[in-house]
């Protein structure tokens, strides 16, 4: 994994981390509008492009329910 990619992942998950022992109430602590800097579908597709070749697809073009990955 490139340093840039690892850094992007770390930035993405930082606000989602919860300290051990703390409680989470999704009705108040979860923002369904949070996009982590991903502006739209095109940005998400670009972010996933390097790993998408690792995903097998079903005949409908969707990923299967389970797979072993790359």
Z-matrix of the N, CA and C atoms (Angstrom, degrees):
N
C 1 1.443
C 2 1.523 1 108.09
N 3 1.320 2 115.91 1 134.70
C 4 1.458 3 119.12 2 -179.92
C 5 1.523 4 110.38 3 -71.05
N 6 1.328 5 114.78 4 154.98
C 7 1.468 6 119.74 5 178.47
C 8 1.527 7 111.00 6 -60.14
N 9 1.332 8 115.87 7 -38.82
C 10 1.464 9 120.23 8 -179.57
C 11 1.531 10 110.65 9 -63.30
N 12 1.318 11 115.99 10 -42.34
C 13 1.469 12 120.38 11 179.95
C 14 1.532 13 110.32 12 -67.10
N 15 1.328 14 117.26 13 -43.58
C 16 1.465 15 121.27 14 178.95
C 17 1.526 16 110.25 15 -61.62
N 18 1.320 17 116.36 16 -39.28
C 19 1.464 18 120.81 17 179.00
C 20 1.529 19 110.65 18 -66.22
N 21 1.321 20 116.29 19 -40.80
C 22 1.475 21 120.34 20 179.00
C 23 1.528 22 110.59 21 -63.64
N 24 1.319 23 116.66 22 -41.53
C 25 1.465 24 120.80 23 178.23
C 26 1.522 25 110.16 24 -64.01
N 27 1.336 26 116.78 25 -44.62
C 28 1.467 27 120.89 26 179.81
C 29 1.526 28 110.99 27 -60.90
N 30 1.340 29 117.12 28 -41.04
C 31 1.463 30 121.13 29 178.13
C 32 1.526 31 110.98 30 -65.12
N 33 1.324 32 116.07 31 -36.61
C 34 1.458 33 120.61 32 -178.91
C 35 1.526 34 111.93 33 -67.17
N 36 1.331 35 116.61 34 -43.66
C 37 1.466 36 119.08 35 -174.95
C 38 1.526 37 113.94 36 -84.91
N 39 1.322 38 118.36 37 -16.23
C 40 1.472 39 120.98 38 -177.00
C 41 1.533 40 113.16 39 -52.11
N 42 1.332 41 119.57 40 -49.20
C 43 1.466 42 118.01 41 -178.98
C 44 1.532 43 113.81 42 -73.53
N 45 1.320 44 117.00 43 -9.68
C 46 1.465 45 120.69 44 -178.73
C 47 1.525 46 112.98 45 -94.03
N 48 1.324 47 116.99 46 -10.28
C 49 1.468 48 120.43 47 -178.02
C 50 1.522 49 111.42 48 -70.14
N 51 1.317 50 114.86 49 144.59
C 52 1.463 51 122.01 50 179.14
C 53 1.517 52 107.40 51 -123.06
N 54 1.322 53 116.57 52 133.05
C 55 1.465 54 120.36 53 179.83
C 56 1.526 55 109.88 54 -65.69
N 57 1.336 56 117.26 55 139.99
C 58 1.463 57 120.38 56 178.38
C 59 1.531 58 111.02 57 -55.17
N 60 1.316 59 115.93 58 136.64
C 61 1.455 60 121.18 59 178.61
C 62 1.518 61 114.67 60 88.20
N 63 1.335 62 117.45 61 -11.09
C 64 1.461 63 118.76 62 179.59
C 65 1.529 64 109.87 63 -84.71
N 66 1.319 65 115.62 64 162.15
C 67 1.458 66 121.02 65 -179.75
C 68 1.524 67 109.70 66 -105.26
N 69 1.324 68 115.28 67 147.80
C 70 1.458 69 121.61 68 179.23
C 71 1.523 70 108.21 69 -123.81
N 72 1.309 71 115.90 70 131.41
C 73 1.459 72 121.89 71 174.50
C 74 1.527 73 106.13 72 -116.64
N 75 1.321 74 116.70 73 103.08
C 76 1.457 75 119.97 74 -174.78
C 77 1.525 76 113.04 75 -60.64
N 78 1.316 77 117.68 76 -25.42
C 79 1.467 78 119.11 77 179.90
C 80 1.527 79 111.77 78 -68.00
N 81 1.342 80 117.66 79 -22.31
C 82 1.467 81 120.29 80 179.03
C 83 1.524 82 112.98 81 -119.94
N 84 1.327 83 118.40 82 -23.38
C 85 1.464 84 121.57 83 -174.15
C 86 1.526 85 113.94 84 -97.09
N 87 1.317 86 118.40 85 -8.44
C 88 1.460 87 122.08 86 -175.50
C 89 1.520 88 110.03 87 -108.93
N 90 1.328 89 116.66 88 128.55
C 91 1.459 90 121.68 89 177.29
C 92 1.522 91 108.31 90 -107.02
N 93 1.329 92 119.54 91 104.71
C 94 1.462 93 121.22 92 -177.86
C 95 1.527 94 113.01 93 -65.87
N 96 1.331 95 117.76 94 -13.45
C 97 1.455 96 120.98 95 178.56
C 98 1.522 97 113.95 96 -89.34
N 99 1.347 98 117.95 97 -2.36
C 100 1.467 99 122.00 98 -178.82
C 101 1.522 100 110.19 99 -63.71
N 102 1.341 101 116.84 100 125.70
C 103 1.462 102 120.88 101 -177.25
C 104 1.518 103 113.81 102 -120.53
N 105 1.313 104 118.56 103 -3.04
C 106 1.466 105 123.19 104 176.18
C 107 1.522 106 113.44 105 50.80
N 108 1.315 107 117.08 106 39.04
C 109 1.455 108 120.14 107 177.08
C 110 1.517 109 114.59 108 81.74
N 111 1.325 110 117.74 109 1.98
C 112 1.460 111 120.49 110 176.72
C 113 1.524 112 105.96 111 -89.25
N 114 1.337 113 115.09 112 108.02
C 115 1.451 114 120.33 113 -172.07
C 116 1.511 115 115.61 114 -73.40
N 117 1.300 116 117.16 115 -33.03
C 118 1.459 117 119.41 116 -177.52
C 119 1.511 118 111.25 117 -165.30
N 120 1.310 119 114.75 118 -172.27
C 121 1.459 120 121.22 119 -176.92
C 122 1.534 121 111.28 120 -58.81
N 123 1.326 122 116.99 121 -40.07
C 124 1.466 123 120.57 122 -178.55
C 125 1.528 124 111.32 123 -62.29
N 126 1.335 125 116.83 124 -41.03
C 127 1.466 126 120.77 125 178.52
C 128 1.524 127 110.69 126 -63.51
N 129 1.323 128 116.72 127 -41.88
C 130 1.458 129 121.06 128 178.85
C 131 1.514 130 111.67 129 -65.02
N 132 1.333 131 116.51 130 -41.23
C 133 1.461 132 120.44 131 178.75
C 134 1.527 133 110.54 132 -63.90
N 135 1.318 134 116.56 133 -41.41
C 136 1.467 135 120.60 134 178.88
C 137 1.523 136 110.62 135 -63.07
N 138 1.325 137 117.13 136 -41.28
C 139 1.457 138 121.59 137 179.55
C 140 1.529 139 111.28 138 -64.73
N 141 1.322 140 117.51 139 -36.27
C 142 1.466 141 121.76 140 -177.69
C 143 1.527 142 114.08 141 -86.82
N 144 1.321 143 118.35 142 -15.18
C 145 1.465 144 121.41 143 -175.31
C 146 1.534 145 113.76 144 -51.95
N 147 1.335 146 120.51 145 -45.44
C 148 1.477 147 119.40 146 -178.05
C 149 1.529 148 114.17 147 -62.08
N 150 1.317 149 118.04 148 -28.83
C 151 1.465 150 119.44 149 -177.74
C 152 1.519 151 113.01 150 -102.35
N 153 1.319 152 118.34 151 -11.17
C 154 1.458 153 120.31 152 -175.08
C 155 1.522 154 112.29 153 -64.56
N 156 1.315 155 118.09 154 -25.79
C 157 1.465 156 119.87 155 178.30
C 158 1.525 157 111.49 156 -68.17
N 159 1.325 158 117.60 157 -15.22
C 160 1.462 159 122.12 158 179.88
C 161 1.519 160 111.99 159 -82.04
N 162 1.327 161 117.35 160 -14.80
C 163 1.457 162 120.62 161 -173.70
C 164 1.517 163 111.19 162 -93.20
N 165 1.316 164 117.48 163 120.80
C 166 1.467 165 118.61 164 172.84
C 167 1.528 166 108.22 165 -71.06
N 168 1.311 167 117.77 166 158.11
C 169 1.456 168 119.97 167 178.51
C 170 1.518 169 110.30 168 -123.88
N 171 1.313 170 115.87 169 158.78
C 172 1.457 171 121.64 170 174.87
C 173 1.517 172 107.68 171 -85.96
N 174 1.311 173 117.36 172 177.16
C 175 1.462 174 120.11 173 179.75
C 176 1.528 175 111.61 174 -62.71
N 177 1.327 176 117.89 175 -22.52
C 178 1.461 177 121.21 176 177.59
C 179 1.515 178 113.16 177 -85.63
N 180 1.344 179 118.24 178 2.65
C 181 1.454 180 121.93 179 179.63
C 182 1.511 181 114.06 180 84.94
N 183 1.329 182 117.32 181 3.11
C 184 1.460 183 121.44 182 179.53
C 185 1.521 184 109.79 183 -96.35
N 186 1.332 185 117.32 184 153.35
C 187 1.464 186 118.63 185 175.26
C 188 1.526 187 109.79 186 -66.90
N 189 1.333 188 117.80 187 147.56
C 190 1.463 189 119.73 188 177.05
C 191 1.525 190 110.35 189 -68.12
N 192 1.334 191 117.15 190 165.99
C 193 1.462 192 120.60 191 -178.54
C 194 1.522 193 111.53 192 -64.83
N 195 1.318 194 117.86 193 -33.52
C 196 1.467 195 121.14 194 176.87
C 197 1.523 196 108.88 195 -137.88
N 198 1.319 197 116.06 196 147.54
C 199 1.465 198 121.63 197 173.47
C 200 1.515 199 108.16 198 -160.05
N 201 1.322 200 115.82 199 167.50
C 202 1.458 201 119.93 200 -175.73
C 203 1.515 202 113.14 201 -90.30
N 204 1.329 203 119.25 202 -8.35
C 205 1.464 204 121.24 203 179.95
C 206 1.511 205 111.85 204 81.27
N 207 1.335 206 116.53 205 -162.12
C 208 1.469 207 121.96 206 -178.57
C 209 1.504 208 111.32 207 -79.15
